[in-house]
Amino acid sequence: MQSAICNCLYTIEAIPGKSHGLIAATTIAKGTRILSEFPLFKVPKGGNSKKRVRDSISDKVAVLPEEQRQTFLSLHNSFEDEDGPVLGRVRTNALPLGSNATMGGIFLESSRINHSCNPNAQNTWNDNLQKLTIHAIRDISKGDEITIFYLTARRNRSARLRALQTDFCFTCSCSLCSLPLDQRKTSDERWDEIHRLDSSIGSGTGILSAPLQTLHDVHKLLDLVHDEGFADASVPRAYYDAFQIAITHGDIARARVFAERAASTREILEGNDSPTVQRMKSLATNPTQHLAHGLSQKWRTTGDDVPKELANDEFERWLWRENTTQVSQYADLRSETAFPLFDDLPEENDISLEFYESTDGFSYRPRKHWCFLAEIIDVENFMRLRLIVKDKAGRKVPIAFYTESRGLEVDPSYIQEGFTVAILYAEQHGFLDLSVGIRHENPTAIKIVPLPLDELLTLSDKVQQYATELKGVRTCQGCNQKAATLKKCSRCGFFWYCDKSCQIAGWKEKGHKADCKLLKDPDLQRLFLMKWNVFEDYYRFGMTV
Ligand SMILES: C[S@@+](CC[C@H](N)C(=O)[O-])C[C@H]1O[C@@H](n2cnc3c(N)ncnc32)[C@H](O)[C@@H]1O
């Protein structure tokens, strides 16, 4: 069959078991516009009575020029018996005119494109052009069939097979559906997880109530999409989701990067004349024009805050707000996930899904551990102990002791300006005098470390640098050499040395004497050793304040 509008990138050919389809006549590079086409006519999608749709379509077909009418009648019809020659062809061949469109279109060329669950092309309705465009989403070799994805949802193999059979009357035997059993299982698990994440992100509720969790879900979804080898619209859509999370919380720096990625990945699928691509580019230039900007200032950054010097991995960790706490053997006290700033703590009367989860829909429990760190800058002791503290961002807030002994349980030698307070599972509390701070009730939830906050964070940096093992190798705290054969400090068990002379250098010249004393405290050790992202039960300090 000869193509009417062929630009020589493809031919329409008979394909066994599929009637006809498009075959690449040459190598087609990823991002190439394979074709763009006006609809022969538009049709309403679903919702209408069959008779009304049939009548309106019959009218449209009747007024087509004879040649076009014949071409329409030559299109494949999978529903001839059920719906007759006209409606049957419309059901078989209509392509959506937009992602949530109520209209579909019949196309003389594009409607010849067959389905694959792992397609190499993408169909998009371009509202500016009033045309459907088909782009190569990966490199296509000469002789390969050009395929698109017919379904709206990404589901596992059996759900896909069911939907394709019901809606398009065929049994898919694409490369993904024909995988050997073990690989199919892995693929199905990925599709199920992608579907679950997609639905949870798409519900939109997490953007305000659990932005970090939702951002991490988007990242996970992108990883799965990448592992499964998809290169379709789920990628720019995920970047746009990430953009929306960032801009809702005032994070202009990350919003800009996410919008740039949404634009560049979508441009491959739709071309630079796509209205959505143009909108993404405009958002990348000025993210604040998005309506959600300013709803929260929790993550406020400026456009200049995009780091310029970071290596790829580090940049991605910055971008997705992923701290090393999850992967490193030792917690990083600078992590804002495990050690949040005051402004990021959950509010006492609100169940934040970033911090809590429910297994039965009624009761909630923490989904992770967290600990608020702040330095004492003032002490008041009228009726009850009240500390004024300063967090990692310099935010000053009161901690009022509502324990049974109103603060008398704390060793007075620890209540000193310049010492650091650690409070497990801290929440924001609104006091009657309208100030906001922490109402401390459980004596075993607090620990005071006899060290200013910045020195505690420096100690955490050293633990990251000298205690962490990477691929079997550690760094000697005495001479900074990396080796697999270092010996551990037997007192604290955190720092490692080549030999006695390095241990002496570390002890005398590099401050390990003081650090070692601090690190012998089991509560401080636990801050570094705990699995902060896995909640099994509440952790409590050992009252050694
Ligand atoms: C829009 S048409 C595609 C073009 C059609 N093959 C033709 O010859 O005109 C949709 C129909 O093509 C067939 N089809 C599409 N993809 C297929 C696939 N992967 N395997 C088998 N048949 C397929 C089904 O009959 C489906 O209802």
The ligand as a Gaussian input file, in Angstrom:
#p B3LYP/6-31G(d) Opt

LIG

0 1
 C       -5.339000       1.639000      14.599000
 S       -5.338000       0.071000      13.854000
 C       -3.690000      -0.138000      13.417000
 C       -3.493000      -0.373000      11.951000
 C       -4.036000      -1.652000      11.442000
 N       -3.117000      -2.752000      11.731000
 C       -4.282000      -1.597000       9.955000
 O       -3.979000      -2.573000       9.273000
 O       -4.802000      -0.595000       9.491000
 C       -5.615000      -0.911000      15.257000
 C       -5.792000      -2.346000      14.973000
 O       -4.591000      -2.890000      14.474000
 C       -4.386000      -4.177000      14.992000
 N       -3.169000      -4.126000      15.828000
 C       -2.582000      -3.042000      16.339000
 N       -1.484000      -3.370000      17.010000
 C       -1.363000      -4.692000      16.961000
 C       -0.436000      -5.622000      17.481000
 N        0.607000      -5.242000      18.224000
 N       -0.623000      -6.924000      17.230000
 C       -1.685000      -7.338000      16.495000
 N       -2.604000      -6.493000      15.974000
 C       -2.455000      -5.185000      16.196000
 C       -5.585000      -4.541000      15.833000
 O       -6.473000      -5.231000      15.023000
 C       -6.137000      -3.178000      16.182000
 O       -7.519000      -3.212000      16.444000

